[in-house]
Amino acid sequence: MSDLTPEGQVLMTRATMHILDSWKLGSEEMRTILGLPENIRARSFQKFRSHDVFPDDPEVARRADYVIRIAGALRTSYPTNPNMGGRWLRLKHRRFGRTPLSVLMNEGEQGLVMVLAELDCTFGWDLSGSGHARSAVVS
């Protein structure tokens, strides 16, 4: 997040928290999905919602970006039902054989990539190498 202005860091943090809250995730789920360190406690999330920024860590920034992109893809998939994103995450998915939330919780950053690729066909296309611009793939 260091390439963002301080104001941009606050906005990115608040937007990400708004999304995670809309998905009705607990603080442990949020911490795991964002890859935040163990020393980030539940009370820190209230500060993230208002004025603090996520730790200046490239992995946390990438994960927050994936969360924002997943939320955008869910809004595109379910434009008339803003609550469907949180529900979709908790329904068993035929390609994953489990819930997308389980993928996010157990597969680390690669899980975020998998879920985004499932929701956003252009992202999946770029990952496959079929598109002109190839996205960075998490190893």
Residue frames as qw, qx, qy, qz and C-alpha x, y, z in Angstrom:
[[0.000, 0.884, 0.467, 0.000, 0.00, 0.00, 0.00],
 [0.427, -0.552, 0.043, 0.715, 3.05, 2.24, 0.15],
 [0.257, 0.166, 0.498, 0.811, 2.41, 3.38, -3.45],
 [0.145, -0.767, -0.559, -0.279, -0.87, 4.92, -2.26],
 [0.021, -0.564, 0.217, -0.796, -1.13, 8.32, -0.65],
 [0.018, 0.006, 0.787, -0.616, -1.97, 8.29, 3.06],
 [0.553, 0.187, 0.187, -0.790, -5.54, 9.25, 2.14],
 [0.679, 0.252, -0.557, -0.406, -5.62, 6.44, -0.44],
 [0.298, 0.128, -0.906, 0.272, -4.43, 3.96, 2.20],
 [0.293, 0.112, 0.600, -0.736, -7.26, 5.01, 4.53],
 [0.655, 0.271, -0.110, -0.697, -9.82, 4.72, 1.71],
 [0.577, 0.240, -0.762, -0.174, -8.53, 1.28, 0.65],
 [0.105, 0.042, -0.878, 0.466, -8.61, 0.04, 4.24],
 [0.416, 0.190, 0.429, -0.779, -12.11, 1.38, 4.88],
 [0.669, 0.280, -0.350, -0.592, -13.46, 0.02, 1.58],
 [0.463, 0.176, -0.869, 0.016, -12.01, -3.41, 2.30],
 [0.058, 0.053, 0.790, -0.608, -13.46, -3.41, 5.81],
 [0.554, 0.218, 0.115, -0.795, -16.86, -2.35, 4.47],
 [0.662, 0.234, -0.601, -0.382, -16.81, -5.31, 2.09],
 [0.339, 0.089, -0.898, 0.264, -15.73, -7.81, 4.74],
 [0.255, 0.114, 0.584, -0.763, -18.40, -6.46, 7.09],
 [0.641, 0.226, -0.141, -0.720, -21.04, -6.77, 4.36],
 [0.627, 0.168, -0.746, -0.150, -20.03, -10.43, 4.01],
 [0.737, -0.557, 0.062, -0.379, -20.67, -10.76, 7.77],
 [0.766, 0.217, -0.505, 0.333, -17.21, -12.11, 8.54],
 [0.665, -0.727, -0.094, 0.144, -15.75, -12.31, 12.03],
 [0.070, -0.917, 0.380, 0.094, -12.46, -10.69, 12.94],
 [0.605, -0.345, 0.686, 0.211, -10.55, -14.02, 12.72],
 [0.685, 0.487, 0.509, 0.187, -11.93, -14.64, 9.24],
 [0.261, 0.965, -0.021, 0.018, -10.96, -11.11, 8.21],
 [0.344, -0.766, 0.520, 0.158, -7.48, -11.50, 9.65],
 [0.695, -0.059, 0.680, 0.228, -6.96, -14.80, 7.84],
 [0.601, 0.681, 0.390, 0.148, -8.27, -13.60, 4.46],
 [0.170, 0.975, -0.130, 0.067, -6.16, -10.44, 4.59],
 [0.822, 0.195, -0.304, 0.440, -3.08, -12.31, 5.82],
 [0.172, -0.843, 0.219, -0.461, -2.71, -9.96, 8.77],
 [0.324, 0.334, -0.779, 0.420, -0.23, -10.88, 11.50],
 [0.521, -0.390, -0.750, 0.118, -1.35, -12.76, 14.61],
 [0.264, -0.257, -0.439, 0.820, -0.83, -9.66, 16.76],
 [0.272, -0.173, -0.246, -0.914, -3.74, -7.90, 15.02],
 [0.055, 0.250, 0.870, -0.420, -6.59, -8.36, 17.47],
 [0.075, 0.654, 0.737, 0.150, -10.34, -7.88, 17.17],
 [0.116, -0.841, -0.260, 0.459, -10.20, -4.32, 18.54],
 [0.277, -0.340, 0.432, 0.788, -7.84, -3.33, 15.71],
 [0.199, 0.402, 0.760, 0.471, -10.61, -3.93, 13.19],
 [0.032, -0.874, -0.452, 0.177, -12.70, -1.12, 14.67],
 [0.234, -0.705, 0.206, 0.637, -9.75, 1.22, 14.11],
 [0.292, 0.002, 0.714, 0.636, -9.44, -0.02, 10.51],
 [0.136, 0.680, 0.704, 0.153, -13.10, 0.86, 9.99],
 [0.083, -0.944, -0.252, 0.199, -12.51, 4.45, 11.07],
 [0.080, 0.966, -0.229, -0.088, -8.98, 5.80, 10.72],
 [0.502, -0.523, 0.644, 0.245, -6.13, 3.27, 10.89],
 [0.642, 0.533, -0.431, -0.344, -4.64, 1.67, 7.80],
 [0.998, -0.035, -0.023, 0.048, -3.62, -1.93, 7.24],
 [0.606, -0.560, 0.365, 0.430, 0.05, -2.72, 7.90],
 [0.383, 0.778, -0.353, -0.351, 2.33, -1.57, 5.08],
 [0.524, -0.213, 0.812, 0.143, 2.90, -5.05, 3.68],
 [0.286, 0.287, -0.591, -0.697, 2.74, -5.90, -0.04],
 [0.147, -0.168, -0.969, -0.106, 0.90, -9.18, 0.63],
 [0.085, 0.529, 0.643, -0.547, -1.80, -7.45, 2.70],
 [0.237, 0.507, -0.140, -0.817, -2.20, -4.84, -0.06],
 [0.242, 0.123, -0.815, -0.512, -2.56, -7.54, -2.74],
 [0.085, -0.324, -0.931, 0.144, -5.08, -9.44, -0.64],
 [0.159, 0.556, 0.390, -0.716, -7.12, -6.28, 0.02],
 [0.270, 0.386, -0.440, -0.764, -7.08, -5.60, -3.73],
 [0.195, -0.070, -0.942, -0.266, -8.36, -9.14, -4.40],
 [0.042, 0.462, 0.764, -0.448, -11.16, -8.64, -1.85],
 [0.239, 0.551, 0.056, -0.797, -12.21, -5.42, -3.59],
 [0.284, 0.274, -0.682, -0.616, -12.10, -7.13, -7.00],
 [0.090, -0.220, -0.971, 0.021, -14.09, -10.13, -5.72],
 [0.147, 0.539, 0.547, -0.624, -16.73, -7.75, -4.34],
 [0.282, 0.481, -0.267, -0.786, -16.92, -5.98, -7.70],
 [0.238, 0.092, -0.881, -0.399, -17.34, -9.29, -9.52],
 [0.005, -0.369, -0.886, 0.280, -20.08, -10.32, -7.09],
 [0.235, 0.553, 0.240, -0.762, -21.88, -6.99, -7.71],
 [0.313, 0.349, -0.571, -0.674, -21.68, -7.70, -11.45],
 [0.188, -0.062, -0.972, -0.130, -22.95, -11.26, -10.98],
 [0.189, -0.592, -0.768, 0.157, -25.80, -10.23, -8.66],
 [0.138, 0.272, 0.052, 0.951, -26.61, -6.60, -9.53],
 [0.446, -0.526, -0.283, -0.666, -30.08, -6.59, -7.96],
 [0.811, -0.533, -0.230, -0.069, -29.18, -8.30, -4.69],
 [0.143, 0.774, -0.485, 0.382, -26.36, -6.70, -2.68],
 [0.648, -0.482, 0.502, -0.310, -26.68, -9.38, 0.02],
 [0.966, 0.229, -0.061, -0.101, -25.99, -12.22, -2.38],
 [0.413, 0.665, -0.565, 0.261, -22.21, -11.83, -2.13],
 [0.306, -0.449, 0.702, -0.461, -22.10, -12.93, 1.49],
 [0.865, 0.048, 0.336, -0.370, -24.53, -15.72, 0.74],
 [0.797, 0.528, -0.290, -0.052, -22.62, -16.92, -2.34],
 [0.151, 0.631, -0.699, 0.301, -19.46, -17.20, -0.24],
 [0.442, -0.264, 0.725, -0.458, -21.23, -19.63, 2.11],
 [0.887, 0.247, 0.131, -0.368, -22.86, -21.91, -0.48],
 [0.682, -0.208, 0.630, 0.308, -21.04, -25.04, -1.58],
 [0.393, 0.699, -0.310, -0.511, -19.63, -24.42, -5.04],
 [0.963, 0.217, 0.139, -0.080, -19.56, -27.22, -7.58],
 [0.644, 0.641, -0.331, 0.255, -16.07, -26.42, -8.92],
 [0.044, -0.641, 0.604, -0.472, -14.50, -26.03, -5.50],
 [0.647, -0.168, -0.744, 0.011, -16.37, -28.91, -3.85],
 [0.389, -0.458, -0.535, 0.593, -16.72, -26.63, -0.82],
 [0.040, 0.938, 0.315, -0.142, -17.72, -23.08, -0.07],
 [0.468, 0.702, -0.079, 0.530, -15.78, -20.17, -1.59],
 [0.374, -0.840, 0.239, -0.313, -15.32, -18.89, 1.98],
 [0.903, -0.321, 0.255, 0.131, -13.54, -22.15, 2.81],
 [0.752, 0.436, 0.084, 0.487, -11.26, -21.59, -0.18],
 [0.078, 0.856, -0.128, 0.495, -10.53, -18.04, 1.03],
 [0.614, -0.713, 0.256, -0.221, -9.83, -19.26, 4.56],
 [0.885, -0.270, 0.361, 0.115, -7.68, -22.28, 3.73],
 [0.801, 0.383, 0.231, 0.398, -5.81, -21.51, 0.52],
 [0.426, -0.475, 0.057, 0.768, -4.14, -18.22, 1.40],
 [0.150, 0.571, -0.210, -0.779, -3.55, -15.71, -1.35],
 [0.046, 0.059, -0.869, -0.489, -3.99, -18.45, -3.95],
 [0.087, 0.503, 0.840, -0.185, -7.54, -18.93, -2.62],
 [0.159, 0.702, 0.158, -0.676, -8.31, -15.29, -3.36],
 [0.111, 0.392, -0.634, -0.657, -6.99, -15.82, -6.89],
 [0.038, 0.172, 0.968, 0.177, -9.11, -18.97, -7.31],
 [0.141, 0.643, 0.653, -0.374, -12.32, -17.26, -6.16],
 [0.159, 0.676, -0.107, -0.712, -11.68, -14.17, -8.28],
 [0.044, 0.238, -0.799, -0.551, -10.94, -16.33, -11.33],
 [0.101, 0.377, 0.920, -0.008, -14.24, -18.16, -10.80],
 [0.127, 0.749, 0.473, -0.446, -16.20, -14.91, -10.61],
 [0.191, 0.827, -0.179, -0.498, -14.36, -12.81, -13.20],
 [0.892, 0.309, 0.298, 0.141, -13.93, -14.58, -16.51],
 [0.445, 0.846, -0.199, 0.215, -11.51, -11.93, -17.83],
 [0.340, -0.730, 0.570, -0.163, -9.24, -12.46, -14.82],
 [0.842, -0.086, 0.533, -0.016, -9.42, -16.23, -15.36],
 [0.751, 0.643, 0.095, 0.120, -8.69, -15.73, -19.06],
 [0.151, 0.879, -0.406, 0.198, -5.59, -13.66, -18.25],
 [0.585, -0.527, 0.602, -0.128, -4.42, -16.30, -15.74],
 [0.904, 0.178, 0.387, 0.012, -4.72, -19.02, -18.35],
 [0.382, -0.375, 0.511, 0.673, -2.32, -17.19, -20.63],
 [0.413, 0.522, 0.689, 0.288, -4.99, -16.93, -23.30],
 [0.083, 0.962, 0.227, -0.127, -5.32, -13.17, -23.02],
 [0.528, 0.711, -0.138, 0.443, -2.87, -10.62, -24.36],
 [0.079, -0.683, 0.468, -0.556, -1.90, -9.26, -20.95],
 [0.720, -0.165, -0.661, 0.130, -0.88, -11.89, -18.46],
 [0.474, -0.792, 0.076, -0.378, -1.63, -11.13, -14.81],
 [0.056, 0.512, -0.778, 0.360, 0.83, -11.87, -12.05],
 [0.838, -0.221, -0.441, -0.232, 0.13, -15.36, -10.76],
 [0.486, -0.653, 0.489, -0.315, 0.77, -16.30, -7.16],
 [0.504, 0.333, -0.797, -0.015, 3.06, -19.30, -6.97]]
